[in-house]
Amino acid sequence: MAFCSQCGTAANDGASFCTACGAKLGAAGEQQYSSRQSAASQPTDNSKTMAILAVIIPVLFFLPLVVDPKTAFGTFWSNQSLLLLLAYVVSGLLCFIFIGYILYVAVFVFWIMAIVSVCKGEMKPIPLIGEIEIIK
């Protein structure tokens, strides 16, 4: 099956032009689309910088989404920094009982782990809470 290099629409085998946008189809078009698709999942310098800022200052969780909303890297770290922010809020609210302080220390450790992961360019979820997906 062939894909359009301009819009990514699936085209019938042997078709010369895309039925959706009219672009010329061929081996070069397929290769261009697949390379553009893999580039979208890779962090760009700008999205990585915004993701680092979002993790360091969790209140800025929305930055990677605003700067480059199509990257999986930016969306992933926006979600993780929002989870960190919510964990800080919950631990702050529970500080009037002893468990809040323990939770605060655990969130601090998770925060350090997240900073290390985002600086390496990895998409490694935060332990215990990282699998929750709020931002899709």
SULLINJO-V229999 format. One record per pair of residues at least 6 apart in sequence whose C-alpha atoms are under 7 Angstrom apart, sorted by the first residue. I is the first residue (numbers start at 1). GAP is how many residues later the second one is. Records with the same first field share a line. If there is no record, write none. Layout:
BEGIN
I=GAP + GAP
END
This chain:
BEGIN
1=9 + 10 + 11 + 12
2=8 + 9 + 10 + 11 + 28
3=6 + 7 + 8 + 27
4=6 + 7 + 14 + 19 + 21 + 25 + 26
5=24 + 25 + 27 + 28
6=17
8=25
9=11
11=7
15=10
16=8 + 9
17=6 + 7 + 8
18=6 + 7
40=30 + 31
41=30 + 31 + 32
42=31
43=28 + 30
47=17 + 20 + 21 + 27
50=13 + 14
51=13 + 23 + 26 + 27 + 67
52=63 + 66 + 67
54=6 + 7 + 9 + 24 + 27
55=26 + 59 + 60
56=59
58=23 + 24 + 26 + 27
59=26
61=17 + 20 + 21
62=16
64=10 + 11 + 14
65=9 + 10 + 13
68=6
69=6
73=50
75=60 + 61
79=54 + 55 + 56
80=46 + 50
84=27
87=20
88=16 + 19
91=9 + 10 + 12 + 13
92=8
94=6
95=6
110=16 + 17
114=12
117=6 + 7
125=6
END
